[in-house]
Amino acid sequence: MELTYTVRGADGSDYGPVNFGQLSDWVREGRILAHSEIRRSDMEHWASAGDFSELKTTFQPAPAAVNAAAAPITSTPGVIAPTAPASDYATASRLKSGASWFYWIAGLSLINSIVAFTGSDWRFIVGLGITQVFDAVGIEFGGAGKFVVLLLDLLVAGMFITFGVFGNKGHLWAFIAGMVLFALDGVIFILAQDWIGVAFHAFVLYCFFRGLQACRELRAN
């Protein structure tokens, strides 16, 4: 079976898989540098392109610049994003770190809801306040009320997962909308005087803000 390769672009997105011939072409065109991250189909981890023995003879000694005609279009699937300095990779990492909090919030909020329906009173403090309000109402009504509330919880969690997906792809609106809704959710904890919950909301909002800044920096490059 032919080995294939997946390349992580400067925008943080993954491109491929492609065969060795296509990969070599991208190296010769200057779209992949020695520090670019690549994962081969028989590997579980990412490695620098320069570490692959099959590519060592393909790299040019000192590519001065990427040919303008060969410049990639980052929005087109399967095309490598432009190579970038290490600072851009750090920025992309901050973007992904910030966007990942949307997934954590969605997942932990659902766990909190499930735990609440079992009658337990413990919860994760990173969860959403609005789902806790829904859960309290659902438990009060019982039966069909729990089912309706669970659907509402899934809807809210799905919304935050959507923010995470589009945030990872570099969409500013996902960070902005997610931050606004999460800040409004924090008001619930303020009204309940749950200061630990307020503190964690503030921390997560800071993480979102870092992701938003990174998103703006990558779009400006």
WORA-V450697 format. One record per pair of residues at least 12 apart in sequence whose ideal C-beta (glycine too) atoms are under 7 Angstrom apart, sorted by the first residue. I is the first residue (numbers start at 1). J is the second residue. D is the distance in Angstrom with one decimal. If there is no record, write none. Layout:
i: <I,I>
j: <J,J>
d: <D,D>
This chain:
i: <2,3,3,3,3,4,4,4,4,4,5,5,5,5,5,5,6,7,7,7,7,8,8,9,9,9,10,10,10,10,10,10,10,11,11,11,11,11,12,12,12,13,15,15,15,17,20,24,26,27,27,27,28,29,29,29,30,30,30,31,31,31,31,31,32,32,32,33,33,34,34,34,34,35,35,35,36,36,38,66,84,88,91,91,91,92,94,94,94,95,95,95,95,95,96,97,97,98,98,98,98,98,98,98,98,99,99,99,99,100,101,101,101,102,102,102,102,102,102,103,103,104,105,105,105,105,106,106,106,108,108,108,109,109,109,109,109,110,110,111,112,112,112,112,113,113,113,113,116,116,117,117,117,125,125,125,126,126,128,128,129,129,129,129,130,130,130,131,131,133,134,134,134,135,137,160,163,163,167,170,170,170,172,172,172,175,175,175,175,176,178,179,179,182,182,182,182,183,186,186,189>
j: <19,20,40,41,42,16,17,18,19,41,17,18,20,23,38,40,39,32,36,38,80,37,46,74,80,81,81,82,83,84,88,89,92,74,81,92,170,218,92,95,96,81,78,79,80,41,54,58,80,55,58,59,58,66,67,70,63,66,67,66,70,72,80,83,49,80,83,49,83,48,49,50,59,48,50,86,49,83,52,82,221,221,214,217,218,218,210,211,214,170,211,214,215,218,168,207,211,167,175,207,208,210,211,212,214,164,167,168,211,164,204,207,208,160,161,163,164,167,178,161,164,126,126,128,160,204,157,160,161,124,126,127,127,128,131,153,157,153,157,124,124,127,131,132,131,135,150,153,135,139,135,139,146,196,197,200,200,204,156,185,185,188,189,197,156,185,188,153,156,188,149,152,153,149,149,178,177,178,211,215,218,219,212,215,216,208,211,212,215,212,208,205,208,201,204,205,208,205,198,201,201>
d: <6.0,6.9,5.7,5.3,6.1,6.7,3.6,6.4,6.0,4.6,6.2,5.8,7.0,4.8,5.6,5.6,4.9,6.3,6.3,5.4,5.7,4.1,6.6,6.6,5.7,2.9,4.8,5.7,6.0,3.6,5.0,6.9,6.8,5.3,4.6,6.4,6.2,6.1,3.5,6.1,5.7,6.6,6.1,6.6,5.2,6.4,6.7,5.1,5.3,6.2,4.7,6.1,6.5,6.9,6.5,4.3,4.6,4.0,6.9,6.7,6.8,5.8,4.4,6.4,5.4,6.5,6.6,6.9,4.7,6.3,5.6,3.3,6.0,5.4,6.9,7.0,4.6,6.1,6.6,6.9,7.0,6.4,4.7,5.0,5.7,6.3,5.4,6.4,3.9,6.8,5.2,4.0,5.3,6.5,5.9,6.9,6.6,6.9,7.0,5.3,5.5,5.2,1.8,6.9,6.6,5.2,3.4,4.5,5.4,6.8,5.4,5.1,6.4,4.7,6.6,4.5,3.3,6.2,5.8,6.3,4.7,6.3,6.4,6.3,5.2,7.0,4.0,4.2,4.9,4.3,5.1,4.8,4.2,4.4,4.7,6.9,5.8,6.2,5.1,6.4,5.7,4.1,6.6,6.6,5.5,5.1,6.7,4.6,4.2,6.6,7.0,6.9,5.9,5.5,5.5,5.1,5.4,6.7,6.5,5.3,5.0,3.2,5.3,6.9,6.3,5.5,6.5,4.9,5.8,6.6,4.6,5.1,5.9,6.1,6.3,6.7,6.5,3.9,6.3,5.4,5.9,6.4,6.9,5.6,6.8,5.9,5.7,4.1,6.0,7.0,6.3,6.1,4.8,6.7,6.6,6.2,7.0,6.2,6.1,3.7,6.2>
